[in-house]
Amino acid sequence: MQRDNGTNMPQTPRSRHRRRLNEVTPDPSRSNGGNLLIDDHSKYRSFMIRARSTVWMILGFAFIIYMGHLYITAMIVVIQIFMAKELFNLLRRSHEDRQLPGFRLLNWHFFFTAMLFVYGRILNQQLVNTVTPTKVLYRFVSGLIKYHTAICYSLYISGFVWFILTLKKKMYKYQFGQYAWTHMILIVVFGQSSFTVASIFEGMFWFLLPATLIVINDIAAYIFGFFFGRTPLIKLSPKKTWEGFIGASFSTIISAFVVANIMGHSQWMTCPRKDLSTGWLHCDPGPLFKPDYYSLGRTLPEWFPWKEMSILPVQWHALCFGLFASIIAPFGGFFASGFKRAFNIKDFGDSIPGHGGITDRMDCQMVMAVFAYIYHQSFIVPQNFPVEMILDQILMSLSLEDQQALFVKLGQIIQERTIGKA
């Protein structure tokens, strides 16, 4: 029988319960001046590891931005592959996989089928514009685009039949669970990150500004929480504090207004990319990127050197991006935290020192990417279709004979309407 320390009396359940009540549990909110995050030297060590990784990521990201739209798209593809790998491994059981040779390959078959479908739909016009000067490639690519949906459907059905043929007795529950898990991963990874690629070719500004604001919010929340954090924010993320959340919100909104002005003056950032080339871009920046001037003469003293201030109209839209990035996008991180708690894991992976896996860094980014694309399509892009887009669709979808017939028919319609008005 167990005995109490320092006595010879037996340790009964009641005495153990009374002893637990008398014990004093350390309160992290009162130690070190009430700071939740500063409790030992290991925090500073993890801070330095995280800081170094952040610097390397920012430098690498800046280099890819410099290289252009196609390289950014390639980066997104690599990120998707790493995310899928981390999520596939989350529910993987080595014992069951050993009894199902080739079953893991089926997951990647569905993954690359989804990749072909999504990017074929998003980048078909850019691909056509790239190969237009070469007649042979143009015909080949036009044929692929025409039958793109049929090709993807055939690949998916082949995977479906493959899955049915691999069903094994006493393994049904595991196999169907993996099948459903794979499709959920495809929805999460491609359903959201595909919006990112669509935004890239609308103009790098619409991709880079939201992504930058998420990075700024994450860094600011960590710094404010590290030095000033006292009040827990949400139980799903014990290290998140109200001080970090509020400080990061103000920092992100102010940064959105400033960063939008810097990016908005660069044609490399604002011009849409019509093909898959990597050359320099030249375009009319559009009214959102042409400055409006505001007089400051009556609000500031006479000795002040600046008498007017220029603001790009897109900066007002950037405030909405900053507001979303600081208030709503962090819930993507909270969702990921709850998901990890459900599976009793600390991180989705260990690809990035101090940060965890790729999925740990992309949770908020995916939420922000969807918002940025929807906002751009709803409030920025004109609701009517431009003539250039209609002509591109005609040239891509119709044969030369059909284009000539369409041209004659349009001439007849215009002539009839002209006579009717006269």
N, C-alpha and C positions, 0 to 999 in steps of 0.2 A: 504493500500500500504506500502511496506517495505521502511524503511528510513535508510540512512547511519548512522553509529555510530558517535555520536558527532555532527551531523548536523540535520537540520530540512528539508533538501531537499529530495525529493523522490529518491529512488535508481532505476534508469532505467537500462535496460539491457546493454546499452553502458557504463554507469558508473561502473557497476559490472565488465564488461570486462576490462575496464581501470584499475580498482583496482587490478584485478588478475595479470595484466601485471606488476604493480608496486610492487607487493609482492615479497619478496625474499624467494625462496625455499631453505631450508637447503641442502647443498651438503655433503653427507656422506663421499665422497672421500677426503674431506678437513678437516673434523673434526678429532680430536685426532691424529694429525700428518699424516692424510691421510689414516689411517687404517680403512678398511671396517668392520672389525669384532669386534673391541674393541670400544664400544660406551657407555656402562653403566655397572653397577655392575651385572645385570642379566646375562650378557655373562659369567662372571666367575662362577655364580651359575649353569648355564646350562653346563658349561665346567666340573664342579665337578660331576654333575649327570651323564653326559656322560662317564666320566672317571671311575666312580664306576661301571657302567654297563659294560663297556669294560673289566675291571679287572675280574668281575664275569664270563663273557662270556669266556674269555681266560682260566680261571681256570677250568671251566666246560668242555670246549673243550679239554684241556690237559688231564683231567681225562678220557674222552671217548676215546681219542687216546691211552691212556695207557691200556684200557680194550680190545681194538682190533678191527678187521675188522667188525665183526658182530654187535658190538655196534655202530660203526660209521654208518653202514647201517641203523640201527634202528633210529639213530639221523636224518639221511637224510629223512627217512619216516615221522618222526614227523614234521620236517621242511616243507615238502611238504603238510602235512595236514593243518598246520597253514597258509601257503601261499594260498592254495586253499580256505580256510575259508575267509581270508581277501579279496581275489579277487571275490569270490562269493557274498560277502556283498557289493561290490563296486557298482553294478548296481541293487541291490535288492530294491524292493519297498514293504513296509509292507502292503500297502492297497491292491495291486494286489495279494500278497502272501496269504492274508486272504481269498481271493476268490478262491484260488487254493490249497486246503488242500492236503498235500503229494507231492506237486510239488517240494519243496526244496529237498526232499529225493531223487528225481530222479537225481539231480546233483551229489549227493554223490554215487549213483549207478554207474554212468558213471566214476566217479573218481576212485573207487575201482576196477572197471573192467579194467581201464587203468593201475592201479598199478599191478594187477595180470598179465596182458599181458607183461608189460615192465620187471618186475623183474623175471617173469618166463623165459623170453628169456635170460636175463643177467646171472642169477644165476643157470640155470638148471644143468650145469656141476658140480658146487660146491655142489649142493644138491645131485646129484647122488653119488659123491665121499664120501659124509657124510654117506649115508645110505647103501653103498655097502656091508659092513660086515653083514648086516641083510637081508636075502634073501626075506622075506615077504615085508619089507619096500621097498627094491630095486625094486621088481616087481610092487608094487603099484605106486611108484614114476615114474618108467619108463613108466607106462601106462598113468599117468597124463601128463608127458612131451610129449608123443606121440600124445595125443589128446589136448594138451594145446591150440593150436590155435583155434580148434573147440569149446572148452569150452568158451574161451574168446569171440569168435564171437557170440555164443549163448547168452551169457550174454548181449552183446551189442545190439543184435537184440531185446531181451526182453525189454531192456530200450527204444529202438526206438518205439516198439509197445506201450509200456506204455506211451510214450510222445504223440503219435497220439491219444490214447484213452482219454487223459486228456485235449485235445484241447477244449477250451470253447469260445463260441461266445463273441465277443467284447474284447477278451483277446488274439487274435491270434498274434498281433504284439509283445506284451510283451513276450509271450511264445516262439515264434521263436527267438526273440532277446536273451532271456536267453539260449536257446538251442545253438545258435551260440557262445555266450559268454562262455558257459561251455566248448565247444570244443576248443576254443582258449586258455582257461586256461589249459586244458589238454596238449596242444602242448607246451605251455610255461613252465609249471611246470615239466612234464615228459620228453618232448623232449630234454630238456637241463640237468636237474638234473640227468637223467638216465646215462649220460656220467660220472657223478661223481662216481656213484656206480661201473661202469665198471672199472674206474681208480683205485678205492680202492683195488680191488682184483688183479689188475696187479702189485701191490706193493704200500704200503701206501705212499711211497715217491711221487708218481705221483698224489696223491690227496692232500697230506698235503703241499707240496711245493707251488703249485699254490694258495691254500687257504690262506696260511700264507702270501704270497706276496700281496694279495689283502688287508688283514688286515693291513700289514705294510704300504701300499700305502695310505690307508684310514686314518690311524692315522697320518702319516707324513704330508699328505695334510692338515689335520685339524690343526695340530700344526704350520706348516709353515704359513698357511693362517691366523691363529689366531694372531700370533706375528708379521708377516711381510707383510700380505696381504694388497695390495693397489690397484692393477689393476684387475678389473673384468675379468673373463675368458669367461663366456658364459651366455647369458641372461636367459637360462632355469634354471640355478642355481646361483642366485645372490650372494651367499656367497662363491662361488668358485672363487679363484684368480689365476693369472698367477704365483705369487710367491709360492703359495701352490702347484700348479701343477708341477712346475719345481723342487722345493725342494723335493717333494715326488718322482718324477721320478728318480733323482739321488740316493735318499735313497733306493728305491726299487731295482734298478739294482745292487747296491753294496750289499744290503742284500741278493739278490738272489745268488750271488756268494759265500757268506759266509755261508748262511743257507744250501745251497746244500752240502757243504763240511761237515757240522755237521751231517745232516740227512744221507748222503751217507755212513757214517761209521757204521750205525746201520742196522743189519740184520732184525730187527723188522720193519724197515721202507722200506727196499729194496726188501725183499723176497716176491714173489707172494703167495697169499693164494689159495690153490687148493680145500678147502672144507669150511664148515661153522663152524668149531671148533674155539676155542679161545686160544689154546695152543701156546707155543713159536715156533718160526720159525727158521729153519736152512736151508741154501741153498748156492750154489755157487753165490757170488755177481755179477758175470758177468764182462765183460771188462769195462763197464761204471763206475763201482764202485771200480775199482782197481787203486790205485794212480800211476800217472806218476811223475817222479822226474826231476826237472830242476835245473841245477847248477847256483849259484849266485856268484861264485868266481870272475868273471871279472867285475861285475856291482856294487859291494859293497866294502867298505874298508875292510882291512884285520882284523881289530879289531871286525868286526861285527860277532856275535856268530853263525849265521845260514849260512851255505855254500850252502844249496840246499833247494828247496821248492817243496812240493808235492801237486799236483792238481789232483782231480778226473776228468776224462773226462766228467762226467755228469755236472760239473760246467759250462762248455762252453754252454751246452744246457740250463742250468739255466739262463744264460744271456738273451736268447730269451724269456724265461718265464717272466723275470723281465721287459724286454722291452715291452712286450705285456700288462703286468699287469699295467704298469705306463702310457702307451700312449693310448691303445685301450680299455682296460677293463673299464676305467672310463666313456666311452660313454654309457655303460649299465646303469650307474647312471644318466647320462644326459637324456637318453631315459625314465627312470622311472620318472624323474623330469617333463619332458614334458607331460608324461601320467597323472601325478597328477594335473598339471596345467589344462589339458583338462577337468578333472573332478572336478576342484576347491577344491582339498583337500590338506592338508599339509602332511599327512603321510598315508600309507596304513592301519596302525593300531597303537595300543599303547602297544604292548606286551613287548617292551624293553624300560625302562625309558631313555629318552634322545636320543634314536635312532629311535623311531617310531615302525613300525611293523616288522615282520620277512621278509616280502617282501622287505622292505627298506634296509635291510642288505644283501639280497641275489641277488640284481640286477647285480652287477659286478661279483659276484661269479659264477653265471650261465654262463655268457659270457666267463669267464676264464676257467670254467670246460670243455666247449665244445672245446676250443682251446687246452687245455692240453691233452685231449683224442685224438684229431685229430693229434696233433704233435707227440704224443707217437706212434700212430699206423702208421704214415707216415715215421718218421725218426728214431725211436728207435726199434720197433719190426721188426724182420726179415720178409721179404716179403714172403718167402716160409713157408709152414706149418710144424711145428715140428712133428716128428714121434709120440711123446706122445699124441699130440692133435688128430691125426688121429686115433690112437688106442682107445682113450677114446670115440670118436664118434662111432667107430665100436662096442665097447662093449655096448654102450648105445642104439644103434639103431637096432642091429641085434640079433636074437635069437641064442641059442647055436648051433643049427643045421646049421644056415646060417654062423656063425663064422667058424665052422669046414669046410664047403664047400668053404668058402673064403680062408682058410688056405691051403686046397688042391690045389685050383686053382692057388694061388700065387706060391706054390711049383712047379707046372707044368710050369708056365711062367718063373720062375727063371732057371729051369733046361733046358728049350728050349734055353734061351738066353746064358746060359753057354756053351751048345753044339755048338751053332752058332758061338760064339767067338773062340772056339777051332778049 
